[in-house]
Amino acid sequence: MEEKEVILKLYHNVEMGVVGILSIEDKIDSKKFYEVIQAQKREYQRVSKEMSKLCDKYDILKKDLSSMAYMMSDMMANMKLSLDNSVSHIAKMMMEGTNKGLIELETIQNHYQGKDQELKNLISDIIQMEQKNNEELKLYL
């Protein structure tokens, strides 16, 4: 995998985390859980800024997620939460998304053979962030 491909995949991974949170945050009725989710969103946004710097470094035009991805995420969240909008169900949904992201991140990490140590560190940092997010979410199952 080349740096540009890795950076775009990481950027989309992080953006999907934000999109997922935006799709469910208004449905959370627990103040404590809402605060956890907001903290996770801030982390995704922080990493997104780092990703923007790498995009600039490698002269990559950031490709924002399409409006279709946002719409699909909202539609799926609304459908799944129409039957059960409990905190535990929302936590489970978030963990499912995080696990999909982790699979993609581990694949990226295993296939990236480049020399950019900053990029390697960022991949590891995002994996650690996602693992931490999962640990936080487990408490709400």
KAUR-V308338 format. One record per residue. N is the residue number from 1. RES is the residue in one letter. PSI is psi in degrees with one decimal (none if undefined). NEAR is the number of other C-alpha atoms within 8 Angstrom. D_LAST is the distance of its C-alpha to the last C-alpha in Angstrom with 1 decimal. Layout:
n=N res=RES psi=PSI near=NEAR d_last=D_LAST
n=N res=RES psi=PSI near=NEAR d_last=D_LAST
This chain:
n=1 res=M psi=134.1 near=9 d_last=36.3
n=2 res=E psi=158.2 near=8 d_last=38.2
n=3 res=E psi=-45.0 near=11 d_last=37.0
n=4 res=K psi=-43.4 near=9 d_last=37.1
n=5 res=E psi=-43.4 near=8 d_last=34.9
n=6 res=V psi=-46.2 near=11 d_last=32.4
n=7 res=I psi=-44.0 near=12 d_last=32.4
n=8 res=L psi=-39.2 near=10 d_last=31.9
n=9 res=K psi=-41.6 near=8 d_last=29.0
n=10 res=L psi=-44.5 near=11 d_last=27.3
n=11 res=Y psi=-45.6 near=10 d_last=28.1
n=12 res=H psi=-35.9 near=10 d_last=26.6
n=13 res=N psi=-48.3 near=10 d_last=23.5
n=14 res=V psi=-42.7 near=12 d_last=23.0
n=15 res=E psi=-36.1 near=11 d_last=24.1
n=16 res=M psi=-33.3 near=9 d_last=21.6
n=17 res=G psi=-43.6 near=12 d_last=18.9
n=18 res=V psi=-45.9 near=11 d_last=20.6
n=19 res=V psi=-43.6 near=10 d_last=21.1
n=20 res=G psi=-43.0 near=11 d_last=17.5
n=21 res=I psi=-42.5 near=11 d_last=16.7
n=22 res=L psi=-30.1 near=8 d_last=19.8
n=23 res=S psi=-21.4 near=10 d_last=18.8
n=24 res=I psi=-14.7 near=11 d_last=15.7
n=25 res=E psi=-32.2 near=9 d_last=16.5
n=26 res=D psi=-2.8 near=6 d_last=18.7
n=27 res=K psi=0.7 near=6 d_last=16.1
n=28 res=I psi=125.8 near=13 d_last=13.8
n=29 res=D psi=4.5 near=6 d_last=14.7
n=30 res=S psi=120.7 near=7 d_last=13.1
n=31 res=K psi=-42.8 near=7 d_last=15.7
n=32 res=K psi=-45.5 near=6 d_last=13.8
n=33 res=F psi=-40.5 near=10 d_last=11.1
n=34 res=Y psi=-42.4 near=11 d_last=14.2
n=35 res=E psi=-38.9 near=8 d_last=16.0
n=36 res=V psi=-46.1 near=9 d_last=13.6
n=37 res=I psi=-39.8 near=10 d_last=13.9
n=38 res=Q psi=-38.8 near=8 d_last=17.6
n=39 res=A psi=-40.3 near=8 d_last=18.1
n=40 res=Q psi=-39.7 near=9 d_last=16.7
n=41 res=K psi=-41.7 near=11 d_last=19.1
n=42 res=R psi=-37.5 near=8 d_last=21.9
n=43 res=E psi=-45.1 near=9 d_last=21.5
n=44 res=Y psi=-42.4 near=12 d_last=21.7
n=45 res=Q psi=-37.4 near=10 d_last=24.8
n=46 res=R psi=-46.3 near=8 d_last=26.3
n=47 res=V psi=-35.8 near=10 d_last=26.1
n=48 res=S psi=-38.3 near=11 d_last=27.5
n=49 res=K psi=-39.8 near=8 d_last=30.5
n=50 res=E psi=-39.5 near=8 d_last=31.1
n=51 res=M psi=-37.7 near=11 d_last=31.0
n=52 res=S psi=-39.9 near=9 d_last=33.6
n=53 res=K psi=-42.1 near=8 d_last=35.8
n=54 res=L psi=-36.7 near=9 d_last=35.7
n=55 res=C psi=-42.4 near=13 d_last=36.5
n=56 res=D psi=-43.5 near=9 d_last=39.5
n=57 res=K psi=-40.0 near=7 d_last=40.5
n=58 res=Y psi=10.8 near=8 d_last=40.6
n=59 res=D psi=52.1 near=6 d_last=42.0
n=60 res=I psi=130.5 near=8 d_last=39.1
n=61 res=L psi=116.7 near=6 d_last=38.8
n=62 res=K psi=128.3 near=7 d_last=35.2
n=63 res=K psi=103.1 near=5 d_last=34.1
n=64 res=D psi=153.4 near=5 d_last=31.5
n=65 res=L psi=143.7 near=10 d_last=29.1
n=66 res=S psi=157.9 near=6 d_last=30.8
n=67 res=S psi=-25.5 near=6 d_last=30.3
n=68 res=M psi=-38.5 near=7 d_last=29.4
n=69 res=A psi=-41.4 near=8 d_last=26.2
n=70 res=Y psi=-45.8 near=10 d_last=25.2
n=71 res=M psi=-43.7 near=8 d_last=26.1
n=72 res=M psi=-40.7 near=8 d_last=24.3
n=73 res=S psi=-45.3 near=11 d_last=21.1
n=74 res=D psi=-45.0 near=10 d_last=21.5
n=75 res=M psi=-45.6 near=8 d_last=22.5
n=76 res=M psi=-42.8 near=8 d_last=19.6
n=77 res=A psi=-45.8 near=10 d_last=17.0
n=78 res=N psi=-41.7 near=8 d_last=19.1
n=79 res=M psi=-48.8 near=8 d_last=19.4
n=80 res=K psi=-34.7 near=9 d_last=15.7
n=81 res=L psi=-8.3 near=10 d_last=14.8
n=82 res=S psi=-29.8 near=7 d_last=17.9
n=83 res=L psi=-30.0 near=6 d_last=16.5
n=84 res=D psi=106.1 near=7 d_last=13.0
n=85 res=N psi=28.3 near=11 d_last=12.4
n=86 res=S psi=157.5 near=7 d_last=9.6
n=87 res=V psi=-41.7 near=12 d_last=7.5
n=88 res=S psi=-37.0 near=8 d_last=4.2
n=89 res=H psi=-40.9 near=11 d_last=7.1
n=90 res=I psi=-42.6 near=12 d_last=8.5
n=91 res=A psi=-41.8 near=12 d_last=6.1
n=92 res=K psi=-45.4 near=11 d_last=6.4
n=93 res=M psi=-43.7 near=8 d_last=10.0
n=94 res=M psi=-39.9 near=11 d_last=10.6
n=95 res=M psi=-37.7 near=11 d_last=9.7
n=96 res=E psi=-43.2 near=8 d_last=12.0
n=97 res=G psi=-42.5 near=10 d_last=14.6
n=98 res=T psi=-40.5 near=12 d_last=14.4
n=99 res=N psi=-38.5 near=8 d_last=14.9
n=100 res=K psi=-42.7 near=8 d_last=17.8
n=101 res=G psi=-41.6 near=10 d_last=19.2
n=102 res=L psi=-39.2 near=11 d_last=19.0
n=103 res=I psi=-45.6 near=8 d_last=21.0
n=104 res=E psi=-42.8 near=9 d_last=23.5
n=105 res=L psi=-42.5 near=12 d_last=23.8
n=106 res=E psi=-37.5 near=9 d_last=24.4
n=107 res=T psi=-45.8 near=8 d_last=27.0
n=108 res=I psi=-48.5 near=11 d_last=28.7
n=109 res=Q psi=-40.3 near=10 d_last=28.8
n=110 res=N psi=-25.7 near=6 d_last=30.3
n=111 res=H psi=-9.6 near=7 d_last=32.9
n=112 res=Y psi=117.9 near=10 d_last=34.0
n=113 res=Q psi=10.7 near=6 d_last=37.3
n=114 res=G psi=177.6 near=7 d_last=38.6
n=115 res=K psi=-7.5 near=4 d_last=40.0
n=116 res=D psi=102.9 near=7 d_last=38.2
n=117 res=Q psi=-33.9 near=6 d_last=36.5
n=118 res=E psi=-41.4 near=6 d_last=35.0
n=119 res=L psi=-42.6 near=9 d_last=33.2
n=120 res=K psi=-43.3 near=9 d_last=32.1
n=121 res=N psi=-39.8 near=8 d_last=30.7
n=122 res=L psi=-41.1 near=8 d_last=28.9
n=123 res=I psi=-48.1 near=12 d_last=27.3
n=124 res=S psi=-41.3 near=9 d_last=26.1
n=125 res=D psi=-41.9 near=8 d_last=24.9
n=126 res=I psi=-39.6 near=10 d_last=22.8
n=127 res=I psi=-46.5 near=11 d_last=21.3
n=128 res=Q psi=-39.8 near=8 d_last=20.5
n=129 res=M psi=-45.1 near=9 d_last=19.0
n=130 res=E psi=-39.6 near=11 d_last=16.7
n=131 res=Q psi=-41.5 near=9 d_last=15.6
n=132 res=K psi=-43.2 near=8 d_last=15.1
n=133 res=N psi=-44.7 near=10 d_last=13.1
n=134 res=N psi=-42.5 near=10 d_last=10.7
n=135 res=E psi=-40.6 near=8 d_last=10.6
n=136 res=E psi=-40.7 near=9 d_last=10.0
n=137 res=L psi=-32.4 near=12 d_last=7.0
n=138 res=K psi=-31.4 near=10 d_last=5.4
n=139 res=L psi=-16.0 near=6 d_last=5.8
n=140 res=Y psi=2.9 near=9 d_last=3.8
n=141 res=L psi=none near=9 d_last=0.0
